Structure formats: structure tokens, C-alpha cells
Amino acid sequence: MVSGLTNPQALECRECGARYPVEPLTICEECFGPLEPWYDLTAIDGVDFRKHVEAGPPTLWRYEMLLPGGPGVERVDLGAGFTPLRRAERLGERLGIEKLWIKDDSGNPSNSFKDRVVSVAITVARAFGFEAISCASTGNLANATAAHAAKVGMPAYVFCPDDLEVAKLVATEAYGAKVVAVRGSYDDVNRLCSEVAETLPWAFVNVNMRPYYTQGSKTLGFEVAEQLGWRIPDHVVVPIASGALFTKVHRAFRELITIGAVEDRPYRISGAQPGGCSPVAQAFAAGTEDVRPVKPDTIARSLAIGNPADGYYAIRIANQTGGAIDACTEDEVVEGIRLLAETEGVFTETAGGVTVAVLKRLRERGVIRPEEETVALITGNGYKTIEALEATLEPTYRVAPSLEEFLSKLSS
């Protein structure tokens, strides 16, 4: 297959540094480490990069110089990215954080940050010549994959656990994708997809396209820095499923520093997991980088990956930057959703509830200092996981269509 890609210049092993051609490859033949795109950062000037970005579209593709692509490569673009960075003053007051920001990705085309990674992955998959798109998903990726495939008229096959939230299943099917509900966990789904990818000529965005797919996550880090005036914050709190988003925010900051687009300064990255699926947080608490798989049991299904591919790397980055990785209870997930909604008017899904709950925990433990400029990543919209709140909320008043009865209830 001929890709036509001119960026990146190669694939590089994260472990041994061996380099490979830009092809649908994922594993190093030398040491079996994961492959990632390699860019010649010495050829990019930070000042020129910033000018190019600021003149670009209000989407993730404004960062095209550090994303897979090139002249003549047609992008699959629904307009994802460049979402709001909201100053969260009321939430900050409640938690005791003087300067808190919420990076709100809930307004992307299919209402989660997964639109970023899929836009990049399908762009590359088409350049490679694949004719069908697929994925293993805990929900949000299913929506994003189906939506982007529909945009360009490509067949889509989405594999997911059979207990997925109804809203995510309905949306995926509405986009026209074929849904394959698998009896088992996400890790069971992922194993099946790996086998299908070796059998059929399909592009699985997070399996055989994974090196390119994860590049979309970098754009969250790029945007945070740009929206802060080309400045890296003191602390970032990131939800962890596979750990790819966590590691790519770090990579985004390092790339910006390397090319001279931002000042090199210390920053910390911390991670958030639900207690019902917290293998990375458990390993971090035990002081080890050995992440042992767990069986997920959590309402935060978009974070329910029991064997996270990038867990080891997330722990290493947390340690290197002075961050932490913590987990919250299921009740705290719901409390986090409500806390963000009632203070900032942002309704997040369960993954965002995990982020806010762990943000609160880290502040209470003193991991986040009150004077630290902190950014929390909110990755999805609350209407996707509405059932998580159904048992906890009901009307404040129930009245007949009577003013007298309403006023009586109001004063009681």
C-alpha cells in the first residue's frame, strides 16, 4: 500500500529506538515494544509553528505540523478540537484551588475527545488504502468511529461489550455502523479485534492503526498550552483508561518545549481512575511500575480497561513529573458529576466524574497545592451516561397545577 504520508518521517520503538517505515505497523521486530510516529523536531521552528497554528482552522488540524498527514492526503474532519478551556472559579473555590481550568471536550462532534483520535486514525487508514473501519470500544470511540466513517461513506464495524450504555449504542447505530456486541469485558473485545485485524483487511483505529490514532490525543495538550497563551500549566489531571491520553498530553508538552514553542518549565501530570477499575492507581500506590490486570466493575465504563496498554508509561511519567495517580469510589464518581455541573454548568459523563472526584482527592491530600495553576480534562458529555444519575435524582417538588399548592410546598 502507498500512503502518500510525508509526516511523520518514521515509526520509532518506544523501548529500543529502532525505526521503521511509515506503514500499518504497531510492534517492534527487535524488542516487541510499541511503535510511535517520529517527527524531525529539529526541522520545526517554534515561532513559525505558532504562526502556522494561529492561522489554521479552529480544529485539531491546526497542529498539522505535528500530526500524521501531508500534501495530497485528504483529511477526515468533522471539526473536532479547539474546544473551550474554561476558567472554573466556583469549582476552584469549592476545592481550594486558586486557578483552576476545565478543558471541556464534551462539545466535540460526537461529544467526546475520541473524535480527535478517530479523525487522525481514519485519515491515515484511507491514505493506506483500507476500505473498512473498525474499533474496539467502551462506547465513546464507537460513536466517533461511526460518525467519521459515515462522513466519508466507509463501512464501519464497531465491537463493544454487550453491557454498554444505551445512549452510546443507539448513537453508533444511528450513524449507520454495524455493532458487534461481545459477551465479555473490553479486554475480551480487544483480543477479538486483534484476531479479526489479522484476518480481514480492516483498519481498526485502536489496534492496527494505534500508533497514528494516539497522535490525536496530543492535540489536547497542544490546545491547553495555546489557550493559556503558549504556556504550560503547573498541573494537569487526566482520566486513565488505556493510559494513552495521559502519555500523549506529556508528549505534546515535550514536543512544544523541544521546538521552542513554549518555555521549558516544570509541570506535573496526575491521573484519575475509578476504584472499580484502577490497575494503574493500584500499581502507583504500591510503588511499582508493574500494572496487574483487573476485572472491571465500574459505572465509568469508558474507563473500564482492566489491562491498560500504556499503564506502565503513565506511572513512569507521573513519577518523572512529580504527579500522582489515584482512584475514587463509585459514589464519588456521581458526586464528581454533580459537583462540576452545579458549580460550572458543565454536565460530564462518568469519566469526567472520575476526574473531578480525583481532583478533589488530590487537593485534599495536598498533592495539588492551592497556588498551582491546574487543568482538569473533561472528556465526554453527561447525556451519554445519564443512567448513572437516575437512582440519585428526582423532582424537588411534585404538585398539582395549583399556585396555592406550589407556594405551600415552596414554604414548607
C-alpha positions in Angstrom: 0.0 0.0 0.0 1.2 3.5 -0.8 0.3 6.0 1.8 1.3 9.4 0.5 2.1 10.4 4.0 5.0 12.8 4.4 4.6 13.3 8.2 5.7 11.6 10.4 9.1 10.7 8.9 9.2 7.2 10.5 7.9 4.9 13.2 10.1 4.5 16.3 10.1 1.9 19.1 9.4 3.4 22.5 11.7 0.9 24.1 14.8 0.4 21.9 14.5 3.3 19.5 14.5 1.2 16.3 12.9 2.9 13.3 10.6 1.6 10.7 8.8 2.9 7.5 5.5 4.7 7.9 3.2 1.7 7.4 0.4 -0.1 9.3 2.9 -1.4 11.9 2.4 -1.5 15.7 5.1 -3.7 17.3 8.9 -3.5 17.1 10.5 -6.6 15.4 13.6 -6.2 17.6 12.2 -6.0 21.1 8.4 -6.2 20.7 8.0 -2.7 22.1 5.2 -0.4 20.8 5.9 1.8 17.8 5.1 5.5 17.7 5.4 8.2 15.0 8.7 10.0 14.9 9.0 13.6 13.7 12.1 15.5 12.9 11.6 18.2 15.5 14.9 19.9 14.6 13.3 20.9 11.3 10.5 22.8 13.1 10.9 26.3 14.4 8.7 27.1 17.4 7.9 30.7 16.3 6.9 29.5 12.8 4.9 26.7 14.4 2.9 29.1 16.5 2.2 31.4 13.5 1.1 28.4 11.4 -1.2 27.2 14.2 -2.8 30.6 14.8 -3.5 30.9 11.1 -5.0 27.5 10.8 -8.5 26.1 11.1 -10.4 26.1 14.5 -9.9 22.3 14.7 -7.3 19.8 15.8 -5.8 20.1 12.3 -4.3 23.5 13.1 -1.5 21.4 14.6 -0.9 19.5 11.3 2.9 20.0 11.5 3.0 17.5 14.4 0.3 15.2 13.2 0.2 12.4 10.5 -0.5 13.7 7.1 1.0 15.7 4.2 0.2 17.3 0.9 -2.5 15.5 -1.0 -3.7 13.4 2.0 -7.4 14.1 2.4 -8.4 14.6 6.0 -11.4 13.0 7.6 -12.6 16.0 9.5 -15.9 16.7 11.3 -14.5 19.7 13.1 -13.2 18.1 16.2 -10.9 20.0 18.5 -10.2 23.6 19.7 -12.8 23.1 22.5 -13.2 25.6 25.4 -10.7 25.9 28.2 -13.0 27.2 30.9 -11.9 29.1 34.0 -13.5 27.1 36.8 -13.7 29.7 39.6 -16.6 28.3 41.5 -15.3 24.8 41.4 -11.8 26.1 42.4 -13.3 27.9 45.4 -15.1 24.7 46.5 -11.9 22.7 46.2 -9.4 25.3 47.4 -7.6 25.7 44.1 -6.8 29.3 43.3 -6.5 29.0 39.5 -8.4 26.0 38.1 -9.3 25.4 34.4 -11.6 22.8 32.8 -10.7 21.6 29.4 -14.2 20.7 28.1 -14.1 18.2 25.3 -17.8 17.3 25.7 -18.8 19.6 22.7 -16.9 17.6 20.0 -18.9 16.3 17.1 -19.9 13.0 18.8 -19.5 14.6 22.3 -16.2 13.2 23.4 -12.4 13.6 22.9 -12.4 10.4 20.9 -13.3 12.5 17.8 -9.7 13.7 17.9 -8.1 10.3 17.7 -10.5 9.0 15.1 -10.1 11.9 12.8 -6.4 11.2 12.7 -6.7 7.4 12.5 -9.2 7.3 9.7 -7.3 9.9 7.8 -4.2 7.6 7.8 -6.3 4.5 7.2 -7.7 6.0 4.0 -4.2 7.0 2.9 -3.0 3.4 3.4 -5.9 2.2 1.3 -8.1 0.4 3.8 -11.7 0.2 2.7 -13.5 -0.5 6.0 -13.1 1.0 9.5 -13.5 -0.8 12.8 -12.6 -0.4 16.5 -12.8 -2.0 19.9 -14.7 0.4 22.1 -16.1 1.1 25.6 -18.6 3.5 24.0 -17.3 6.9 23.1 -14.9 5.5 20.5 -17.8 3.6 18.9 -19.7 6.9 18.4 -16.7 8.7 17.0 -15.7 5.9 14.6 -19.2 5.5 13.3 -19.6 9.3 12.8 -16.4 9.8 10.9 -16.9 6.7 8.8 -20.3 8.0 7.8 -18.8 11.3 6.9 -16.7 9.7 4.2 -19.0 6.8 3.3 -16.8 4.0 4.6 -18.3 0.8 6.1 -17.9 0.7 9.9 -17.9 -2.3 12.2 -17.8 -1.5 15.9 -17.0 -4.1 18.6 -18.0 -3.4 22.2 -19.1 -5.1 25.4 -22.7 -6.1 25.4 -23.5 -4.1 28.6 -22.7 -0.7 27.0 -24.8 2.3 27.9 -27.9 2.5 25.7 -27.2 6.1 24.5 -23.8 5.1 23.1 -25.2 2.0 21.3 -28.1 4.0 19.8 -25.9 6.7 18.5 -23.5 4.3 17.0 -26.3 2.5 15.1 -27.8 5.8 14.1 -24.6 6.7 12.3 -25.0 3.5 10.3 -22.3 1.4 11.8 -22.6 -2.4 12.3 -22.5 -3.0 16.1 -20.9 -6.3 17.3 -21.9 -6.8 20.9 -19.4 -9.1 22.6 -20.3 -11.1 25.7 -17.3 -10.1 27.9 -15.2 -7.1 29.1 -13.4 -4.6 26.9 -10.2 -6.6 27.2 -12.1 -9.6 25.7 -13.4 -7.3 22.9 -9.8 -6.0 22.3 -8.5 -9.6 21.9 -11.2 -10.5 19.4 -10.5 -7.3 17.4 -6.8 -8.2 17.3 -7.6 -11.5 15.8 -10.1 -10.0 13.3 -7.5 -7.4 12.2 -5.1 -10.2 11.3 -7.8 -12.0 9.3 -9.7 -9.2 7.4 -8.3 -6.1 5.6 -9.9 -3.7 8.0 -8.4 -0.7 9.7 -9.0 -1.0 13.4 -8.4 2.6 14.7 -7.1 1.5 18.1 -5.5 -1.8 17.0 -3.5 -1.8 13.7 -3.9 2.0 13.4 -3.0 2.6 17.1 0.4 4.4 16.6 -1.4 7.0 14.4 -4.7 7.0 16.4 -2.9 8.1 19.7 -1.5 11.1 17.9 -4.9 12.8 18.1 -4.6 12.8 21.9 -1.6 15.1 21.7 -3.9 17.9 20.4 -5.5 18.3 23.9 -2.0 19.1 25.2 -1.3 21.5 22.3 -4.6 23.3 22.9 -4.2 23.7 26.6 -0.8 25.4 26.0 -2.1 27.6 23.2 -5.2 28.6 25.1 -3.1 29.6 28.1 -1.1 31.9 25.8 1.5 29.4 24.8 2.3 28.4 28.3 2.3 25.0 30.1 0.3 24.9 33.4 1.7 23.7 36.7 -0.5 20.6 36.9 -2.8 18.6 34.7 -5.3 15.9 35.8 -6.1 13.3 33.2 -8.5 10.3 33.3 -6.8 7.0 32.6 -8.4 4.1 30.6 -5.6 2.7 28.4 -3.3 5.5 29.6 -2.7 6.8 26.0 -4.3 10.2 26.7 -2.1 10.6 29.8 1.1 9.8 27.9 0.2 11.9 24.9 -0.5 15.1 26.9 3.0 14.7 28.3 4.4 14.1 24.8 2.6 17.2 23.5 4.2 19.4 26.1 7.7 17.9 25.4 7.3 18.5 21.7 6.3 22.1 22.2 9.3 22.6 24.5 11.7 20.9 22.1 10.8 23.1 19.1 10.8 26.2 21.3 7.1 27.0 21.0 6.8 27.3 24.8 9.1 27.9 27.7 10.7 24.9 29.3 9.4 24.8 32.9 8.4 22.2 35.4 4.9 20.7 35.2 3.1 17.8 36.8 0.7 15.3 35.4 -1.7 13.3 37.6 -4.1 10.5 36.6 -7.6 9.5 37.7 -9.2 6.1 37.7 -12.5 4.7 39.1 -12.0 2.3 42.1 -13.8 -0.4 40.2 -11.1 -0.4 37.5 -7.9 1.0 38.9 -4.9 -1.2 38.0 -2.7 1.9 37.3 -3.6 3.6 40.5 -3.1 0.4 42.5 0.4 -0.1 41.0 1.3 3.6 41.6 0.1 3.3 45.3 2.2 0.1 45.7 5.3 1.9 44.4 5.7 -0.3 41.3 5.5 0.1 37.6 4.1 -3.5 37.3 0.5 -2.9 36.3 -1.5 -6.1 37.0 -4.7 -6.6 35.1 -8.1 -6.4 36.9 -11.6 -7.3 36.1 -13.5 -4.0 35.6 -16.6 -3.4 37.8 -17.5 0.3 37.5 -20.2 2.7 36.2 -17.4 4.6 34.5 -17.4 2.2 31.5 -15.4 4.5 29.2 -12.5 3.9 31.7 -13.2 0.2 32.2 -10.0 -1.2 30.7 -8.6 -3.8 33.0 -5.3 -4.3 31.2 -4.2 -0.8 30.1 -1.6 -0.8 27.3 0.0 2.4 28.4 -0.3 1.9 32.2 3.4 1.4 32.7 4.3 4.5 30.8 1.7 6.6 32.7 3.2 5.6 36.0 6.7 6.4 34.7 5.5 9.9 33.6 3.7 10.6 36.9 6.8 9.8 38.8 9.1 11.8 36.5 6.9 14.9 36.7 6.1 14.6 40.4 2.4 13.8 39.8 0.2 11.1 41.3 -2.3 8.5 40.1 -5.4 8.0 42.4 -8.7 6.3 42.3 -12.2 7.2 43.6 -15.2 5.3 44.8 -18.3 4.8 42.7 -20.3 7.2 44.9 -17.6 9.8 44.4 -18.0 9.4 40.6 -21.6 10.5 40.8 -20.7 13.3 43.3 -18.0 14.5 40.9 -20.5 14.7 38.1 -22.9 16.7 40.2 -20.2 19.0 41.7 -18.9 20.0 38.2 -22.5 20.6 36.9 -23.7 22.7 39.9 -20.6 24.8 40.1 -19.6 25.3 36.4 -22.7 24.4 34.4 -20.7 21.6 32.6 -22.5 18.2 32.5 -20.0 15.4 32.1 -20.2 11.7 31.7 -18.9 9.3 34.3 -15.3 9.6 33.2 -15.4 13.3 33.9 -16.9 12.5 37.3 -13.9 10.4 38.0 -11.6 13.3 37.0 -13.3 15.7 39.3 -13.5 13.2 42.2 -9.8 12.5 41.9 -9.0 16.2 41.5 -10.8 16.7 44.9 -8.9 13.9 46.4 -5.5 15.1 45.3 -6.3 18.6 46.6 -7.4 17.2 50.0 -4.2 15.1 50.2 -2.0 18.1 49.4 -0.8 16.6 46.1 -2.3 19.6 44.3 -1.2 22.8 46.0 -3.7 25.7 46.3 -1.5 28.1 44.3 -0.8 25.6 41.4 -2.4 26.5 38.1 -4.3 23.3 37.4 -6.1 22.0 34.3 -8.6 19.1 34.6 -9.5 17.3 31.3 -13.3 16.6 30.9 -13.5 14.1 28.1 -17.2 13.4 27.4 -20.8 14.6 27.7 -23.1 13.6 30.5 -26.0 12.7 28.3 -24.1 9.6 27.2 -24.2 8.1 30.7 -27.5 9.6 32.1 -28.4 6.3 33.8 -25.5 6.8 36.3 -27.6 9.5 37.9 -31.1 8.1 37.6 -31.2 6.5 41.0 -29.9 9.6 42.8 -32.1 12.4 41.3 -35.8 13.1 41.3 -38.0 16.2 41.1 -37.6 18.6 44.1 -41.4 19.2 44.3 -44.4 17.3 43.0 -47.5 19.5 42.8 -50.9 19.7 41.1 -51.3 22.6 38.6 -52.2 24.9 41.5 -50.5 28.1 42.6 -51.7 27.6 46.2 -50.2 24.1 46.4 -46.9 25.2 44.8 -46.5 28.1 47.3 -47.3 25.8 50.1 -44.7 23.3 49.0 -42.2 26.1 48.5 -42.6 27.4 52.0 -42.6 24.1 53.8 
